[in-house]
Protein backbone atom coordinates (compact mmCIF):
# COMPACT_ATOMS: atom_id res chain seq x y z
CA UNK A 1 0.00 0.00 0.00
CA UNK A 2 0.98 3.61 -0.31
CA UNK A 3 2.56 5.16 2.73
CA UNK A 4 0.64 8.22 3.84
CA UNK A 5 1.72 10.90 6.23
CA UNK A 6 -0.37 12.65 8.87
CA UNK A 7 -4.12 12.02 8.63
CA UNK A 8 -4.62 11.38 4.92
CA UNK A 9 -5.62 7.75 5.60
CA UNK A 10 -8.33 8.96 7.97
CA UNK A 11 -9.56 11.44 5.34
CA UNK A 12 -9.67 8.62 2.77
CA UNK A 13 -11.74 6.49 5.15
CA UNK A 14 -14.20 9.31 5.87
CA UNK A 15 -14.67 10.38 2.24
CA UNK A 16 -14.40 6.92 0.68
CA UNK A 17 -11.86 8.29 -1.79
CA UNK A 18 -8.11 8.00 -2.15
CA UNK A 19 -5.55 9.81 -4.30
CA UNK A 20 -4.94 8.26 -7.72
CA UNK A 21 -1.21 7.67 -7.47
CA UNK A 22 1.40 5.11 -6.49
CA UNK A 23 0.18 1.61 -5.77
CA UNK A 24 -3.45 2.58 -6.36
CA UNK A 25 -2.62 2.42 -10.09
CA UNK A 26 -2.47 -1.02 -11.73
CA UNK A 27 0.65 -0.19 -13.74
CA UNK A 28 2.55 0.46 -10.50
CA UNK A 29 1.61 -2.93 -8.99
CA UNK A 30 3.82 -5.05 -11.25
CA UNK A 31 6.80 -7.00 -9.97
CA UNK A 32 10.17 -5.30 -10.43
CA UNK A 33 12.56 -7.98 -9.14
CA UNK A 34 12.33 -11.78 -9.40
CA UNK A 35 13.45 -14.27 -6.74
CA UNK A 36 13.59 -17.91 -7.85
CA UNK A 37 13.89 -20.52 -5.11
CA UNK A 38 15.23 -23.82 -6.40
CA UNK A 39 15.20 -27.05 -4.48
CA UNK A 40 12.80 -28.79 -2.17
CA UNK A 41 12.00 -27.00 1.07
CA UNK A 42 9.77 -27.86 4.00
CA UNK A 43 7.25 -25.06 4.61
CA UNK A 44 8.56 -24.14 8.07
CA UNK A 45 7.93 -20.85 9.81
CA UNK A 46 11.65 -20.06 9.84
CA UNK A 47 11.87 -20.58 6.07
CA UNK A 48 9.22 -17.95 5.40
CA UNK A 49 10.81 -15.47 7.83
CA UNK A 50 14.28 -16.08 6.38
CA UNK A 51 13.11 -15.68 2.80
CA UNK A 52 11.27 -12.50 3.79
CA UNK A 53 14.38 -11.01 5.40
CA UNK A 54 16.53 -11.71 2.35
CA UNK A 55 13.90 -10.48 -0.11
CA UNK A 56 13.31 -7.27 1.81
CA UNK A 57 17.01 -6.48 1.95
CA UNK A 58 17.60 -7.22 -1.74
CA UNK A 59 14.39 -5.58 -3.01
CA UNK A 60 14.67 -2.21 -1.34
CA UNK A 61 11.53 -0.41 -2.49
CA UNK A 62 10.92 -2.57 -5.58
CA UNK A 63 7.99 -4.99 -5.74
CA UNK A 64 9.30 -8.58 -5.53
CA UNK A 65 8.01 -11.66 -7.34
CA UNK A 66 8.78 -14.98 -5.65
CA UNK A 67 8.93 -18.22 -7.65
CA UNK A 68 9.42 -21.68 -6.15
CA UNK A 69 8.18 -20.93 -2.66
CA UNK A 70 6.63 -24.05 -1.09
CA UNK A 71 2.92 -24.06 -0.36
CA UNK A 72 2.48 -22.43 3.07
CA UNK A 73 0.73 -24.38 5.83
CA UNK A 74 -1.38 -21.35 6.71
CA UNK A 75 -1.67 -17.66 5.98
CA UNK A 76 0.37 -16.79 9.08
CA UNK A 77 3.48 -17.97 7.24
CA UNK A 78 2.76 -15.52 4.42
CA UNK A 79 2.18 -12.75 6.95
CA UNK A 80 5.55 -13.57 8.52
CA UNK A 81 7.23 -13.40 5.10
CA UNK A 82 5.66 -10.01 4.38
CA UNK A 83 6.50 -8.63 7.82
CA UNK A 84 10.11 -9.77 7.54
CA UNK A 85 10.43 -8.26 4.05
CA UNK A 86 9.03 -4.94 5.28
CA UNK A 87 11.44 -5.01 8.23
CA UNK A 88 14.61 -5.16 6.12
CA UNK A 89 13.36 -3.21 3.10
CA UNK A 90 10.74 -0.74 1.98
CA UNK A 91 8.65 -3.44 0.28
CA UNK A 92 5.11 -2.15 -0.12
CA UNK A 93 3.35 -5.19 -1.59
Backbone torsions as a table, in degrees:
resi	resn	phi	psi	omega
1	UNK	NA	161.6	175.3
2	UNK	-68.4	150.6	176.2
3	UNK	-99.7	119.5	-178.1
4	UNK	-106.2	147.1	174.6
5	UNK	-98.8	163.2	176.9
6	UNK	52.5	-128.9	-171.7
7	UNK	-111.4	22.1	-177.4
8	UNK	-64.1	-34.1	178.9
9	UNK	-65.7	-35.1	176.0
10	UNK	-67.2	-41.8	177.5
11	UNK	-62.5	-39.7	177.7
12	UNK	-62.7	-41.0	-180.0
13	UNK	-66.0	-40.1	-178.4
14	UNK	-70.1	-43.7	-176.0
15	UNK	-86.5	-18.5	-176.7
16	UNK	75.1	18.5	-179.2
17	UNK	-131.8	153.5	178.3
18	UNK	-137.9	154.1	178.6
19	UNK	-61.4	145.1	179.2
20	UNK	-91.1	82.0	179.7
21	UNK	-159.6	169.8	174.6
22	UNK	57.9	-131.9	-174.5
23	UNK	-78.0	0.6	172.3
24	UNK	-76.8	-15.4	179.5
25	UNK	-96.8	132.8	-176.9
26	UNK	-57.0	-39.0	-177.3
27	UNK	-66.3	-18.1	178.8
28	UNK	-94.8	3.0	-177.1
29	UNK	-106.0	19.8	179.0
30	UNK	-91.1	149.3	177.6
31	UNK	-63.3	144.7	-178.6
32	UNK	-118.9	-13.8	179.9
33	UNK	-146.8	136.0	-175.5
34	UNK	-107.5	133.2	173.8
35	UNK	-117.9	119.7	179.6
36	UNK	-110.0	117.2	176.7
37	UNK	-94.0	124.3	178.4
38	UNK	-113.1	146.5	-179.3
39	UNK	112.0	179.7	-179.8
40	UNK	-110.6	121.3	-176.8
41	UNK	-123.5	142.4	171.2
42	UNK	-76.7	137.8	-179.6
43	UNK	-77.3	71.1	179.8
44	UNK	-90.1	158.5	178.0
45	UNK	-59.5	-41.5	-177.8
46	UNK	-66.6	-30.9	176.3
47	UNK	-62.2	-47.5	-177.1
48	UNK	-66.4	-38.1	177.2
49	UNK	-66.9	-45.6	-179.7
50	UNK	-61.8	-45.1	177.6
51	UNK	-62.0	-41.7	178.6
52	UNK	-61.2	-42.4	179.5
53	UNK	-62.5	-44.7	-179.5
54	UNK	-66.9	-44.3	-178.9
55	UNK	-63.8	-43.2	178.9
56	UNK	-60.6	-44.0	-178.6
57	UNK	-66.2	-42.0	-177.6
58	UNK	-77.5	-28.8	-175.7
59	UNK	-79.1	-34.4	-173.2
60	UNK	66.3	-118.6	179.6
61	UNK	-105.9	9.0	178.3
62	UNK	-82.1	155.2	179.7
63	UNK	-85.4	118.8	-177.9
64	UNK	-85.8	151.7	170.1
65	UNK	-119.2	131.1	-176.5
66	UNK	-115.5	123.1	178.5
67	UNK	-115.4	139.1	175.7
68	UNK	89.0	9.0	178.0
69	UNK	-73.4	132.6	179.4
70	UNK	-65.2	156.2	178.1
71	UNK	-59.9	122.9	-179.9
72	UNK	-69.4	152.6	177.4
73	UNK	-71.8	-34.4	-180.0
74	UNK	-155.6	172.7	-176.6
75	UNK	-71.9	-16.6	176.9
76	UNK	-62.8	-33.0	177.7
77	UNK	-66.3	-38.5	177.1
78	UNK	-68.5	-37.5	175.7
79	UNK	-61.8	-41.1	179.3
80	UNK	-64.3	-40.3	177.0
81	UNK	-61.3	-48.8	-179.7
82	UNK	-63.1	-40.9	179.4
83	UNK	-66.0	-41.0	179.0
84	UNK	-66.1	-40.5	178.8
85	UNK	-64.4	-39.4	179.3
86	UNK	-71.5	-23.8	179.4
87	UNK	-71.7	-41.0	-176.4
88	UNK	-97.7	-7.2	179.3
89	UNK	-144.7	-175.6	178.8
90	UNK	-105.1	36.6	-177.5
91	UNK	-65.4	124.9	-176.6
92	UNK	-96.4	-30.1	-179.4
93	UNK	-110.8	NA	NA
